[in-house]
């Protein structure tokens, strides 16, 4: 209790420190005269300018020129003329698209207003063809030093694809419960009930829970006051199995009326396979906490990917677009050129998906992963699918490979699928020491992938092939898989 009160005191002090001082400093002048201090920001100015888009940033924002500056704004396409509100405060002007005067032929209709606030779908306003062209150009630009790329693999139906939906709960100014996503770089919730990339049933379940909150006297959690119960609802859907997991992420383990709540939710959605309570008492941006309790079902769901069955827990890393994942993995296995004799290392293996898919054509697969829970899931998935030639180890993949090299052991292929931040020099140097014939690099961030491939090229590898994959339609994110061969 004492700790909680201290945390509240810190927050109060933090808020009070943002107030304007009541005593005016000697160098500050009243009225509209210029301040004498050279570092003091200028007064805020707002201008509506008529501008033309000349290109796109890698984030999908439209670029335009204004008063000798190159600025960008969301939802603006090359060749379009529009009115843009420019709020100039200090060195960094803020831009807001007000009206399209001359629309581009690449413009698609806007499904809902919240997309304009970048709540997850930054390029929804582009046609499917324009999105593919934009992503191809981004990867082409980043991969220029490595040669020509293959055409991007697109999705036939680029909607409703996400198998994991997370919505945050809060109160608006009228003290009404809202659900939505955080606005970029903030904890302000952008209200939304439905997304064109979410699984429709998952969004429906989340809205059902929102509607049940009043009758169960369930309050959304408030970060400032450190009060309330419900922080987030996470729903995972097995796109092939049809199994559904619902995770109630709460600020407290005390869930009053939980049995009646579970019963009522299952009556409204009998298709739910399992329900969990996850307790998150952290003050950072992590969605899930460390405590977990199963309220109904077995606590996991199953799904099928590339002909294999995987068990998925609340915290499992599992690719969010299974349709495109099968294309991505098929391409990665093709690049590996497996004949049935090779030793394959699956670095950052997670729950073992790509390693187990590769095991069918490899001689031996070694999966290495830091997360203990993921390694446990990978071992179970291996047993579930009757895979005899795969072993999974908990630890740092780079150190593991250095130890292999020290023992004189070899690997023919290393497959790595790191987080968005990419790999690091310690890991990449371990790849160089182990000297596999081929490196297959799967990435959800081509920018860090290009950086890491540059290191490998400087240390004895050459890039043979690069394949972009549109894993995340309607967003500015793109997946890429590359093959590097030892010279």
Secondary structure by P-SEA (a helix, b strand, c coil): caaaaaaaaaaaaaaaaacccccccccccccccccccccccccbbbbbcccccccccccbbbbbbcccbbbbbccccccbbbbbbbbbcccbbbbbbccccccccccccccccccccccccccccccaaaaaaaaaaaaaaaaccccccccccccccccccccbbbbbbbcccccbbbbbbbcccccccccccccccccaaaaaaaaaaaaacccccccccccccccccccbbbbbbcccccbbbbbbccccccccaaaaaaaaaaaacccccbbbbbbbccccccccccbbbbcccccbbbbbcccbbbbbcccccccccaaaaaaaaaaaaaaacccccbbbbbccccccaaaaaacccccbbbbbbccaaaaaaaaaaaaaaccccbbbbbccaaaaaaaaaaacccccbbbbbcccccccaaaaaaaaaacccbbbbbbccaaaaaaaaaaaaacbbbbcbbbbbcccccccbbbbbbbbbcc
